[in-house]
Amino acid sequence: MKREGAEPGDELEDVGVLIEEEEDLIRYGKTKQCNRDYWLHKLDVPKRWFWHFYAVSVVWNGLLLVLSLHLKLQNQSYPQWLTYCLSFLCGMQWDESQVPQLSTLLVQLFLWSHSLRRLLECLFVSVYSEGVIHMAQYMFGIGYYIILGLTVICSNNFLDAKGFGSLFHQLDLGHLSGTALFISASLLQHSSLVTLAMLRTGNSGTVKTFVHGVPHGGWFELVSCPHYFAELLIYISLGLVFGGLSLTWWTVVSYVLFNQALAAQLCQEFYMTKFEGYPRHRYAFIPFVL
């Protein structure tokens, strides 16, 4: 419907503003457009604040892991506030007799260790320029890791009832294959982040520049963002630890797939626009696929 008193072309201008706002919500860091409206800058926070996400995750998911271990090993029930949260998130009354299985405990441990590694990388490896993220992205990131930890516990309800056996007797091929993929993907992500950091530090470890460069070597010869691909593999590995039985977790994996694919595509667009000689054979995200 046309606004009363609107001039011809006002509708197109409004559409342009909406598109700009939507793009501002999905872009961050180097992919942010330079010619953004002044008011959009008011909603920016530094990209280096990424470490806040992982700090929250280390504390929160560490707490949930400890509570789950107490329930499994010492038969201490979850605190009432946690059962309320789980009942709300699962959409059903939480069964307090439900015992965490090995799959759930391993996923909690891997999620906590992944968050700890990423926290240390943000603080001591990555070199951040003046890149920014949207305040909405920042708030979502904080909430994401809180909800993610609860989602892991909720997924315990949909596993085969093996929780009353010893942890050792629950061990199966899914746990072993998931653990192997988790370790491999974590090493890939770490090495990729080190390569990106060295574009600004060189071998000395001292920051020499904040200018973006073209990464080379390893998986960077196949894709522009192997660290995003590794993130997807990490979440897939946790799905394998769950035995592939948690539909809820595969929903999380689907979100990570689309989120990381979009981010990788934007990075690919940035590289190809900024660097004329950028290797055209590189895929953005998944080798030989995307």
C-alpha positions in Angstrom: 0.0 0.0 0.0 1.3 3.4 -0.9 1.9 5.8 2.0 -0.3 8.9 2.0 1.6 11.8 0.6 4.5 9.7 -0.6 6.4 10.9 -3.6 7.1 8.7 -6.7 10.1 6.5 -6.0 9.7 6.6 -2.2 8.7 2.9 -2.2 11.9 2.0 -4.0 13.9 4.0 -1.6 12.3 2.2 1.3 13.0 -1.2 -0.2 16.6 -0.1 -0.7 16.9 0.8 3.0 15.4 -2.5 4.1 17.9 -4.4 1.9 20.7 -2.4 3.3 19.6 -3.2 6.9 19.2 -6.9 6.1 22.7 -7.1 4.5 24.1 -5.3 7.6 22.7 -8.1 9.8 24.4 -10.9 7.9 27.7 -9.3 7.0 30.5 -8.8 9.5 34.2 -8.1 9.7 35.9 -7.5 6.3 32.6 -8.3 4.4 30.9 -5.2 5.9 30.2 -2.6 3.2 32.2 0.6 3.5 29.4 3.0 2.3 27.0 2.2 5.1 24.6 4.8 6.5 25.9 6.6 9.5 23.2 5.4 11.8 24.1 1.7 11.1 27.5 2.3 12.7 25.8 3.0 16.0 24.8 -0.6 16.1 28.4 -1.9 15.7 30.5 -3.7 18.2 34.2 -4.8 17.6 34.6 -8.1 15.9 37.4 -8.8 18.5 34.6 -9.3 21.0 34.1 -12.7 19.5 36.0 -14.0 22.5 32.9 -13.1 24.6 30.9 -15.9 23.0 33.5 -18.5 23.9 34.0 -17.2 27.4 30.3 -17.5 28.1 30.3 -21.0 26.5 33.3 -22.2 28.6 31.7 -21.1 31.8 28.1 -22.1 31.0 28.8 -25.4 29.2 31.5 -26.3 31.8 28.8 -25.9 34.5 26.4 -28.1 32.6 29.0 -30.7 32.1 29.8 -30.8 35.8 26.1 -31.0 36.7 25.7 -33.9 34.3 28.7 -35.7 35.7 27.3 -35.3 39.2 24.0 -36.8 38.0 25.7 -39.7 36.3 28.4 -40.6 38.8 26.9 -39.4 42.1 23.2 -39.5 41.3 22.7 -35.9 42.2 19.7 -34.4 40.4 19.9 -31.4 38.2 19.0 -28.2 40.1 15.4 -27.1 39.8 16.2 -24.0 37.8 17.9 -26.2 35.2 15.0 -28.7 35.0 12.6 -25.7 34.4 14.8 -24.6 31.5 15.0 -28.1 30.1 11.2 -28.6 30.3 10.6 -25.3 28.5 13.1 -26.0 25.8 12.1 -29.7 25.3 8.4 -28.8 25.3 7.7 -31.5 27.9 8.1 -32.2 31.6 11.7 -33.0 32.3 12.1 -36.6 33.5 14.4 -36.2 36.5 15.3 -39.9 36.4 16.8 -39.5 33.0 20.5 -40.3 33.3 23.1 -38.7 30.9 24.5 -41.3 28.5 28.1 -41.5 27.3 27.1 -39.8 24.1 25.7 -36.8 25.9 28.7 -36.5 28.2 31.1 -36.7 25.3 29.3 -34.0 23.3 29.3 -31.8 26.4 33.0 -32.4 26.9 33.8 -31.7 23.2 31.6 -28.6 23.1 33.4 -27.3 26.2 36.9 -28.1 24.8 36.0 -26.6 21.4 34.9 -23.4 23.2 38.0 -23.3 25.3 40.3 -23.7 22.2 38.4 -21.0 20.3 38.6 -18.7 23.3 42.4 -19.1 23.5 42.7 -18.6 19.7 40.7 -15.4 19.9 42.9 -14.1 22.7 46.3 -15.3 21.6 46.3 -16.3 17.9 43.9 -14.3 15.8 44.9 -10.7 14.9 41.8 -8.5 14.7 41.7 -5.2 12.8 38.9 -2.6 13.2 36.3 -5.0 11.9 32.9 -4.9 13.4 29.8 -7.0 13.9 26.2 -6.0 14.4 24.8 -5.7 17.9 22.1 -8.2 17.0 24.7 -10.7 15.9 26.6 -10.2 19.1 23.5 -10.8 21.3 22.5 -13.8 19.2 26.0 -15.3 19.6 25.8 -15.0 23.4 22.4 -16.6 23.5 23.4 -19.3 20.9 25.9 -21.0 23.1 23.6 -20.9 26.1 20.8 -22.6 24.2 23.3 -25.0 22.5 24.3 -26.4 25.9 20.7 -27.0 26.9 20.0 -28.6 23.5 22.7 -31.2 24.1 21.1 -32.3 27.3 17.6 -32.3 25.7 19.0 -34.6 23.0 19.8 -37.2 25.6 16.0 -38.0 25.7 16.0 -39.3 22.1 18.9 -41.7 22.5 18.7 -45.5 23.0 18.2 -46.3 26.6 21.8 -47.3 27.5 22.3 -44.8 30.3 22.0 -47.3 33.1 25.0 -49.3 31.9 28.6 -48.3 32.6 30.1 -45.6 30.5 32.7 -48.1 29.1 30.0 -50.6 28.0 28.2 -47.8 26.1 31.2 -47.1 23.9 30.6 -47.8 20.3 31.8 -47.1 16.8 29.8 -43.8 16.6 31.8 -42.5 19.6 35.1 -43.5 18.1 34.4 -42.1 14.6 32.9 -38.9 16.0 35.9 -38.4 18.2 38.4 -39.0 15.4 36.5 -36.5 13.2 36.3 -34.0 16.0 40.1 -34.1 16.6 40.9 -33.9 12.9 38.5 -31.0 12.3 39.8 -29.1 15.3 43.3 -29.4 14.1 42.3 -28.2 10.6 40.5 -25.2 12.1 43.4 -24.3 14.3 46.0 -24.5 11.6 43.8 -22.4 9.3 43.4 -19.7 11.9 47.2 -19.7 12.5 47.7 -19.3 8.7 45.4 -16.3 8.7 47.1 -14.8 11.7 50.5 -15.1 10.1 49.3 -12.9 7.2 49.5 -10.1 9.7 52.4 -11.2 11.9 54.8 -13.2 9.8 57.0 -15.8 11.4 58.1 -13.4 14.2 54.7 -13.4 15.9 54.7 -9.6 16.0 51.9 -7.8 14.3 53.2 -6.0 11.2 50.0 -5.0 9.4 46.2 -5.1 9.7 45.8 -5.3 5.9 44.0 -8.3 4.5 46.0 -10.7 2.4 45.5 -13.9 0.4 46.1 -17.0 2.4 48.0 -19.9 0.8 49.0 -23.4 1.8 47.1 -26.4 3.1 43.4 -26.5 2.7 43.4 -22.8 1.6 44.5 -24.2 -1.9 41.1 -25.9 -2.1 38.7 -23.5 -0.4 38.7 -19.8 0.7 37.5 -20.6 4.2 38.7 -24.0 5.5 38.1 -22.8 9.1 34.4 -22.5 8.3 34.4 -26.0 6.7 36.1 -27.3 9.8 33.4 -25.7 12.0 30.8 -27.7 10.0 32.8 -30.9 10.4 33.1 -30.4 14.2 29.3 -30.2 14.5 28.9 -33.3 12.2 31.3 -35.1 14.5 29.1 -34.4 17.5 26.2 -35.8 15.5 28.2 -39.0 15.0 28.9 -39.1 18.7 25.1 -39.0 19.2 25.0 -42.0 17.0 23.2 -40.0 14.3 20.0 -40.5 16.3 19.3 -36.9 17.4 17.1 -35.1 14.9 17.4 -32.0 17.1 21.2 -32.0 16.7 21.0 -32.5 12.9 18.8 -29.4 12.9 21.7 -27.6 14.6 24.1 -29.0 12.0 21.8 -27.6 9.3 21.9 -24.2 10.8 25.7 -24.3 11.0 25.8 -25.5 7.4 23.8 -22.5 6.0 25.4 -20.0 8.4 28.9 -21.0 7.5 28.2 -21.4 3.8 26.8 -17.8 3.7 29.8 -16.4 5.6 32.2 -18.3 3.3 30.4 -17.1 0.2 30.7 -13.5 1.4 34.4 -14.0 2.1 34.9 -15.4 -1.4 33.1 -12.4 -2.9 35.4 -10.1 -0.8 38.6 -11.9 -2.0 37.7 -11.9 -5.6 36.7 -8.3 -5.6 39.7 -7.0 -3.7 42.4 -9.2 -5.2 42.5 -9.4 -9.0 44.9 -12.4 -9.0 42.9 -14.4 -6.5 42.9 -18.1 -7.5 39.6 -18.7 -9.3 39.8 -22.5 -8.8 39.2 -22.2 -5.1 35.8 -23.1 -3.8 34.3 -21.0 -1.1 33.4 -23.5 1.6 33.3 -27.3 0.8 36.0 -28.7 -1.4 34.8 -29.5 -4.9 31.2 -28.8 -3.9 30.5 -25.2 -2.9 
